[in-house]
Amino acid sequence: MATLSPLPPEGALNLALAVVASSSAPLLLLDGDLTVIAVSESFCREFQIEPVEVPNRRLSSLGNGEWNVRQLSSLLHATAAGAANIHAYEMDLNREGQASRRLVLNAQKLDYGDPDHIRLLLSVSDVTDARLAEKLKDDLLREKEILLQEVRHRVANSLQIIASILMQSARKVPSEETRTHLHSAHSRVMSIAAVQQQLATSRLGDVRLRPYFEQLCKSLGASMIQDPSELSIEVNVDDSMTKANVSVSLGLIVTELVINALKHAFPSHRNGKIIVDYHSNKTQWSMSVSDDGVGVPADPASSKPGLGTGIVEAMAKQLEAEFTTVAAKPGTKVSIVHI
């Protein structure tokens, strides 16, 4: 309840009348029976009502009766009785031959020391355009998300087709070196397809890493491991979630490290296991790919970094993480740590 004292009742009422008359916002001053005492020009202009027709008329009779809303009247009577204040009450104003308008109303009882003469100050805001803009924005965002999901699905499908063509070509070429390169290209394409598929099923830009890495490693194993009884890939990942762009970099790192281990750690059909590990604590996280294979060659010429290592180093730098390779005895462990 707004208090206008210590002005005398007559002075307080005159002040309220002056405020309503000079307001640039739609305002009404009502008595306890919801009869209009004063109205701002902006109210009449906004709702196409002649000013001379407003004073001493009930709110419910303004215009063509569009203000005769039972719930609004009940709330205003409760406000007049001191039982409530109307705060951000929303209603639709329906006028014949015109589009419906969405209004937000606020009302409070004025206390100026005269309990026998109740006065209510009612303000009205037209939020129709704002609500329409919000809806259009939501619709555009929803449409954009649908189109993005469709693009991701199409890209993933196209990558699957490319991978299939690469594998068919690898079976036909006589050169072992060319076949090796085609198999490597096939594995990378399959991993990127797995990335795209995970992104297509993710929402709000967040990706849960455990199923993402599991799907990625399953795809790599299916395309590169000829005998699952000899080699296996284990995924040890917590319940971490990360943004889609970060997950892409992590996925590429895992892909390159797993491919590298499958190609070099287990020569001559050696048995073994590759473990992909990821754990995080708030902004800190660590990821590693380890194997129990033959380890890093002692000959520096044999351990010269290749394309895969360059990709991992670039991705780690992009993630502001530290990249290290150590001998696991047996095997090798490559770690990416972000502190």
TAGIQUI-V649008 format. One record per residue. RES is the residue in one small letter. PHI is phi in whole degrees, -180 to 180 (none if undefined). Layout:
BEGIN
RES | PHI
RES | PHI
END
This chain:
BEGIN
m | none
a | -87
t | -108
l | -103
s | -62
p | -92
l | -63
p | -63
p | -51
e | -65
g | -68
a | -66
l | -65
n | -62
l | -64
a | -63
l | -63
a | -66
v | -62
v | -65
a | -64
s | -94
s | -72
s | -86
a | -102
p | -63
l | -132
l | -133
l | -109
l | -117
d | -96
g | -66
d | -94
l | 67
t | -90
v | -77
i | -95
a | -150
v | -144
s | -81
e | -61
s | -65
f | -65
c | -64
r | -69
e | -65
f | -113
q | 54
i | -123
e | -69
p | -56
v | -70
e | -90
v | -90
p | -56
n | 67
r | -111
r | -66
l | -56
s | -67
s | -102
l | -67
g | 62
n | -108
g | 90
e | -69
w | -90
n | -83
v | -114
r | -58
q | -65
l | -64
s | -61
s | -63
l | -66
l | -68
h | -64
a | -66
t | -66
a | -62
a | -80
g | 83
a | -85
a | -165
n | -121
i | -85
h | -127
a | 56
y | -78
e | -107
m | -150
d | -98
l | -98
n | -109
r | -120
e | -61
g | 79
q | -131
a | -70
s | -64
r | -117
r | -95
l | -116
v | -119
l | -117
n | -131
a | -144
q | -147
k | -85
l | -91
d | -112
y | -127
g | 84
d | -130
p | -65
d | -83
h | -127
i | -81
r | -130
l | -119
l | -106
l | -115
s | -112
v | -130
s | -124
d | -91
v | -111
t | -58
d | -66
a | -65
r | -65
l | -64
a | -63
e | -63
k | -65
l | -61
k | -63
d | -62
d | -64
l | -65
l | -65
r | -65
e | -64
k | -62
e | -65
i | -63
l | -65
l | -64
q | -61
e | -64
v | -61
r | -62
h | -62
r | -65
v | -62
a | -61
n | -64
s | -64
l | -65
q | -62
i | -65
i | -61
a | -61
s | -63
i | -64
l | -62
m | -67
q | -63
s | -66
a | -63
r | -73
k | -95
v | -73
p | -80
s | -78
e | -66
e | -64
t | -63
r | -62
t | -63
h | -65
l | -67
h | -63
s | -64
a | -64
h | -60
s | -64
r | -67
v | -64
m | -63
s | -68
i | -67
a | -63
a | -65
v | -60
q | -62
q | -66
q | -66
l | -64
a | -66
t | -94
s | -83
r | -126
l | 58
g | 79
d | -103
v | -126
r | -81
l | -76
r | -61
p | -64
y | -63
f | -68
e | -62
q | -67
l | -62
c | -70
k | -63
s | -66
l | -64
g | -65
a | -65
s | -91
m | -123
i | -96
q | -78
d | -127
p | -61
s | -74
e | -92
l | -125
s | -145
i | -122
e | -108
v | -111
n | -121
v | -130
d | -80
d | -89
s | -63
m | -127
t | -147
k | -67
a | -60
n | -65
v | -70
s | -63
v | -62
s | -63
l | -63
g | -64
l | -66
i | -63
v | -60
t | -58
e | -66
l | -71
v | -68
i | -60
n | -61
a | -66
l | -64
k | -81
h | -120
a | -84
f | -131
p | -73
s | 55
h | 57
r | -68
n | -76
g | 175
k | -142
i | -114
i | -118
v | -103
d | -124
y | -149
h | -142
s | -138
n | -143
k | 60
t | -87
q | -91
w | -152
s | -140
m | -133
s | -145
v | -127
s | -123
d | -140
d | -112
g | -86
v | -79
g | 86
v | -74
p | -60
a | -73
d | -77
p | -56
a | -65
s | -78
s | -105
k | -63
p | -58
g | -106
l | -61
g | -60
t | -63
g | -62
i | -64
v | -63
e | -61
a | -66
m | -66
a | -63
k | -64
q | -63
l | -87
e | 58
a | -119
e | -97
f | -111
t | -136
t | -126
v | -134
a | -76
a | -92
k | 52
p | -88
g | 87
t | -138
k | -129
v | -111
s | -120
i | -123
v | -123
h | -117
i | -107
END
